[in-house]
């Protein structure tokens, strides 16, 4: 009786382990590629479009509170894609110390005539309706009428009685404004789009 010969593997059977290894390598490489692409997109978004910022101080209460974390859009006002509008919350280099950033609300845009009468802001002879400033956050300060120069903005904090703003140190130049506050992401209970 002949002994059983050693079974030979068919070409298809020999190829299968190599295919599994090859598929595993390609799968790992595509996962690494996808991860690298996601990281690249995140870096582009953070560096060129969105930037996380920590709020320091109480001058924008109740809209923004001390130590809140927000995203600002750095792309909105660049390349002529968007204009700075009254009511925008902008982040800018502080005129008296450009190493510091401030966040305030735009009240007057270039060409506007602005004055404050015992706490009531008047823009172009019309009282400004400011629903974002609750009664307890108003002050009774007056400020004489000024016309906002070209490429400059009049900004105020929402907490008028504790804000250092354009009433004290003047207008903000357009090229000092580098972002628009758009979204609170921390703490989670305050998460949401800013208005």
C-alpha positions in Angstrom: 0.0 0.0 0.0 1.6 3.3 -1.0 2.2 5.9 1.6 0.2 9.1 1.5 2.1 11.6 -0.5 2.7 15.0 1.1 -0.2 17.2 0.0 0.8 20.0 -2.3 -0.8 23.4 -2.0 -2.5 24.8 -5.0 -1.4 28.2 -6.3 -4.6 29.8 -5.0 -4.0 28.4 -1.5 -0.5 29.7 -1.5 -1.6 33.2 -2.5 -4.2 33.5 0.3 -1.9 34.1 3.2 0.0 36.7 1.2 -3.3 38.5 0.3 -4.3 38.6 3.9 -1.0 40.2 5.0 -1.2 42.6 2.1 -4.7 43.6 2.9 -3.8 44.1 6.6 -0.9 46.3 5.6 -3.0 48.3 3.1 -5.8 48.6 5.7 -3.3 50.0 8.3 -1.8 52.4 5.8 -5.2 53.7 4.7 -6.1 54.2 8.4 -2.9 56.1 9.0 -3.6 58.2 5.8 -7.1 59.0 6.9 -5.8 60.0 10.4 -3.1 62.2 8.9 -5.7 63.8 6.6 -8.0 64.5 9.6 -5.2 66.0 11.6 -4.2 68.2 8.6 -7.8 69.5 8.2 -8.0 70.2 12.0 -4.7 72.1 11.9 -5.9 74.2 8.9 -9.2 74.9 10.6 -7.5 76.0 13.9 -4.6 77.9 12.3 -6.4 79.7 9.5 -10.1 79.7 10.4 -11.1 78.9 13.9 -9.2 79.6 17.1 -10.0 78.6 20.7 -9.9 81.5 23.1 -10.4 81.8 26.8 -12.5 84.8 28.1 -10.8 86.7 30.9 -12.8 89.1 33.0 -16.4 90.2 33.3 -16.8 93.0 30.8 -18.9 90.9 28.4 -21.3 89.5 31.0 -23.9 88.2 30.8 -23.2 87.1 27.2 -19.7 85.8 28.0 -18.5 84.9 31.5 -15.0 84.8 33.0 -13.1 81.7 32.0 -15.5 80.6 29.3 -13.9 79.0 26.3 -15.0 80.2 22.8 -14.2 79.7 19.2 -13.4 82.8 17.1 -13.6 82.8 13.3 -10.4 84.4 12.0 -11.4 84.1 8.4 -14.7 86.0 8.4 -13.2 89.5 8.1 -10.3 88.7 5.8 -10.0 88.7 2.0 -13.2 90.9 1.7 -15.4 87.9 2.6 -17.3 89.6 5.3 -17.8 93.1 6.8 -17.7 94.1 10.4 -21.3 94.8 11.4 -22.8 96.6 14.4 -23.5 94.0 17.0 -20.6 91.7 16.1 -18.5 90.5 19.0 -14.9 91.0 17.8 -11.5 90.0 19.1 -8.8 92.6 18.5 -5.3 93.7 19.7 -5.8 96.2 22.5 -4.9 99.7 21.2 -2.8 100.7 24.3 -0.9 97.3 24.5 -0.9 95.3 21.2 0.4 92.2 23.1 -3.0 91.8 24.7 -6.3 90.7 23.0 -9.7 92.1 24.0 -13.2 91.1 23.1 -16.0 93.6 22.8 -19.2 94.3 20.8 -19.2 96.6 17.8 -21.5 99.6 18.4 -20.3 102.1 15.9 -19.0 101.5 12.4 -17.1 103.9 10.1 -19.1 107.0 9.4 -21.6 106.6 12.3 -22.2 109.4 14.8 -22.3 108.0 18.3 -23.0 109.5 21.7 -24.2 108.2 25.1 -26.7 110.0 27.2 -26.8 108.7 30.8 -26.2 105.2 29.6 -28.4 105.3 26.5 -26.4 104.7 23.4 -27.5 106.8 20.4 -26.3 106.0 16.9 -27.1 108.3 14.0 -29.7 110.1 16.1 -31.5 106.8 17.0 -31.4 105.2 20.4 -29.8 101.8 20.1 -31.9 98.8 21.3 -29.5 96.6 23.2 -31.4 93.5 24.4 -28.0 91.9 25.3 -27.5 94.4 28.1 -29.8 93.6 31.0 -30.9 96.5 33.2 -28.5 95.5 36.0 -25.6 95.8 33.7 -26.2 99.4 32.4 -24.5 102.4 33.8 -25.5 106.1 33.7 -22.3 107.4 32.0 -22.6 110.0 29.2 -20.1 110.3 26.3 -20.1 113.2 23.9 -20.9 112.7 20.2 -18.1 111.5 17.9 -18.1 110.5 14.3 -16.4 107.2 13.8 -13.4 107.7 11.4 -12.8 105.6 8.3 -11.5 102.1 9.1 -12.1 102.4 12.8 -14.8 101.1 15.2 -16.5 102.1 18.4 -16.7 99.0 20.8 -18.3 98.5 24.2 -18.5 95.6 26.7 -22.0 94.3 27.5 -21.4 94.8 31.2 -21.2 98.6 30.9 -20.5 99.3 34.5 -17.4 97.1 34.6 -16.0 97.5 31.0 -12.9 99.3 29.8 -13.8 100.1 26.2 -13.9 102.8 23.5 -15.4 105.3 26.0 -12.0 105.2 27.8 -9.3 104.4 25.3 -10.8 105.3 21.9 -11.6 103.6 18.7 -10.3 100.2 17.4 -8.5 100.3 14.0 -9.8 97.8 11.4 -6.4 96.1 11.0 -6.3 95.4 14.8 -9.5 93.3 14.6 -8.6 89.7 13.8 -11.6 87.6 14.7 -15.3 87.3 15.4 -16.6 85.3 18.4 -19.0 82.7 17.2 -19.4 79.7 19.6 -19.1 78.8 23.3 -17.7 75.3 23.8 -16.9 75.3 27.5 -18.5 74.9 30.0 -20.8 72.4 28.3 -23.9 74.0 30.0 -23.2 77.2 28.1 -22.4 75.6 24.8 -24.0 77.3 21.8 -23.7 79.8 19.0 -23.1 83.5 20.1 -25.5 86.2 19.0 
